[in-house]
Amino acid sequence: MARALAAALSARLGQPFQVVNRAGGGGSLGTASVAHAMPDGYTLFFGATYVLTVLPAMRAVEAAYTSDSLTPICQTVSNAMVLAVRADSPFQTVNDLVEAARSAPGTIKYGHQGIGTIPNLAMEEFLDVSKLKIEAAASRSEGGALSELLAGTVDVAVVVQGTVVGRDVRILGIFTEERHPRFPEVPTIREQGFEVAPVSIGGLMAPAATPREVVTRLAAACEQAAKDPIYVEAARQVGQPDSYFANIATFRHRLNRDIDIKKKLLGRMELAK
């Protein structure tokens, strides 16, 4: 998706874009490299807002930046989390899971890709709202969490929607405001009576001190690029909803709101530093 957006941006700004993959620290190393770069609009960040909403709160020293070290340009990614069970599971709905957890405390276990990850936090937010206690089983990856589900090690798994495409699982519910076009038959968690819809968003951002006029120009180009056929097709291939895009104002509002929500949730989970 980064390469597709870069190609569409290059066509509009008349500048070549180089995509640099910088892994490590759950995304904190790449984020820090942009946060401390020259704020001239030539070094940008593309990725999930998780690096701002969660990592600085959990690992302030290691992150080497703060939640306000980057400024939003435009949202181009929206990943929903789903609650999935095996195809032969007795659970048909979220309420089936809730009733089982309440009637037999300590017998249900859920899998996720790691402590403090968005799937883990989505489930913990759901458990907080539903007043449930379900044991967590952390894996090292989304693939690992799904493998444990299929092997019967856990009863339910919370993963990103794209992970379950083509897999032999049943989706009980999806953490979104409205139904996902890839899974139109799956009701949202909210539809099933639980007011929680944490979505993992992401997009293009710049160092916080980047001049407003530069950010404004980049935002205008990004809005056009995100609707370019090149990017639209890339988004479709990875299961993005039609509403993956948000302009600079909406992106900033969502980011700030999520920072507040995650700070409170991490504090409750005793994960905040």
Secondary structure, 3 states (H helix, E strand, C coil): CHHHHHHHHHHHHCCCCCCCCCCCHHHHHHHHHHHCCCCCCCCCEEEECHHHHCHHHHCHHHHCCCCCCEEEEEEEEEEEEEEEEECCCCCCCHHHHHHHHHHCCCCCEEEECCCCCHHHHHHHHHHHHHCCCCEEEECCCHHHHHHHHHHCCCCEEEEEHHHHCCCCEEEEEECCCCCCCCCCCCCECCCCCCCCCCEEEEEEEEECCCCHHHHHHHHHHHHHHHCCHHHHHHHHHCCCCCCCCECHHHHHHHHHHHHHHHHHHHHHCCCCC
